[in-house]
């Protein structure tokens, strides 16, 4: 009943927004490169002189705003390292176009500016937190898993104390309910998911966009709590060479190389290479087990862009990686065969991904266009964990055909067809004791799953005043039948200083049990996988209010969030019902999560920025024998305080981040149940800029806090009570590191 009221309120606001059609100025910022190519300029700044406002173009160079009753407007478009363009528009004019150029004078003296590290986009109808390239440099950010320390929206932790696999939490739920996108292509699905966050080097990225809620229907039905989109370094970036080197006191060593080359007016490419290793054994809590696995990873990617004179674009690329991990007791190493007396683990991941994207303009102004996307992934995971063996092989294909038509400056629609094909070939072999007799359990939980669907999405935009994105898709799944997913997102600006957003939508996901819960292999329990598991089905809805106010050097932003996720169907992995095994069953009852969050971002004085954010989570689930209880190992709250100060010309940059992590409910078999303690963490980094070279030193977990007794019954690893999955805090203590970033500009 409550949801119906919210839904009708959203629909009422939807129709109300059509009555608010004030005169709106729409424009685009284009850039002319040194090689003569002209293309849209994303994230350019547009200054409205009379209105004393600053706008930002979107990723397609477009912007809009509601005009006042001025006879003439003066607008200035600019971007760092480019010339400015000033346009005067009269009262009757409402469409404008800027053309800025790359400044040749900057070859002798480069202008240095500071980019916001974390900020909330003013443009998007869905509340979207953006972590920019500057935000990715606030800390080492060796990989994607380490790139969210300044965000309370996303929490990252270990899935267990053995494998080093990381998982995110968004809206209080595991990252399996968040759709991960690589430039709007679904990634990190199925067998590739457990270590996927570690396979995206932070220095490969240009930005991370975190959208809460189901968001758009264009990329499938799998987004329940949100979408995280990754933007990589672009082929058009005029950086022939970028080098990042990193070394920590734990002997973690990392090297990243990127090279963007413009071969001619049409062809450009970027090559990305990564190497990292953790060669040392660490046992800070002296339980006989490595705190992190020893590992070695190689990662290579090559991306291409072709721009035709008629506006057609072709993008394609390939990525390959290999990763080896040795985990378990200190006495187990890479030369040790499986031993009945030593608990060890070897994990080998190999992966290959390729994609092809093509877009055709169907009109001179690109208001109508058609695009096709094809993505193929292969992933193999070969491993053993003590007496459990797990081998998984995945072949996945994603295809999407998209037609878009911008009928006017207010109305746009998109429709298309998409399909996925997943072939999971899995084998789990479990050695266990049945009384005094050794027994084995062979399971083959793999499957072939195919889904094809059609979708449509309508967008109404009234400048900066109001926007509505309403979409629906219908998919047919060969295992679960028809899947219907409606979604709606709206944004309304009471004025340029106060913005309201709301959303509601439905999402689904098929469970890949072992990869989704890889930590259960690092227990002494028997694993039984039932055959009648439902597809997971949930509604997410929520609202956001963001205000901007003049504080200090620039406008401060204050944002309030509320989101709720209700599961109709869910797969429960329960360790409390039967201590001899992992109980897996379909939800019978209620499961929901409420999330409240407040964010404050301000710059009280020039070059001093402060980010404060706090999130509270109420997550409950119905478990067998317990009824509706708090979801275990889900932190009640998290607070983040980040302060950054830069000297003139950003020669020195100082960053400090403090976190406060709230308690989590512990299963009753772990330390007698109850709650984990509240703990804080501290990060710091100093960066020195020397022309094209940045040198940085920093520290993580400077309070040296770590979870005690991360592994239950570590002294008896082959017993039923052995368990490494009860993780609520950091496993590694104090870390210091140093590194450099070198950029060669064209």
Secondary structure by P-SEA (a helix, b strand, c coil): caaaaaaaaaaaaaaaaaacccccccbbbbbbccccbbbbbcbbbbbbccccbbbbbcccccbbbbbccccbbbbbbbcccbbbbbbbbccccccbbbbbbcccccccbbbbbbcccbbbbccccccccccccccccccccccccccccccccbbbbbccccccbbbbbccccccccbbbbcccccccccccccccccccccccccbbbbbccccccccccccccbbbbbbcccccccccbbbbbbbccccccbbbbbbbbbccccccbbbbbbbbbbccccccccccccccccbbbbbbbbbbbbbcccbbbbbbccccbbbbbbbccccccccccccccccbbbbbbbbbbbbbbbbbbcccccccccbbbbbbbbbbbbbccccbbbbbbbbbbbbbbbbbbcccccbbbbbbccbbbbbbbbbbbbbbbcccbbbbbbbccbbbbbbbbcbbbbbbbccccbbbbbbbbbbbbccccbbbbbbbbbbbbccccbbbbbbcccbbbbbcccccccccccccbbbbbbccccccccccccbbbbbbbbccccbbbbbbbbbbbbbcbbbbbccccccccccccccccccbbbbbbbbbbbbccccbbbbbbbbbbbbbbbccccccccccccccbbbbbbbbbbcccccbbbbbbbbbbbbbbcccccccccbbbbbbbbbbbbbbbcccbbbbcccccccccccccccccccccccccccccccccccccccccccbbbbbcc
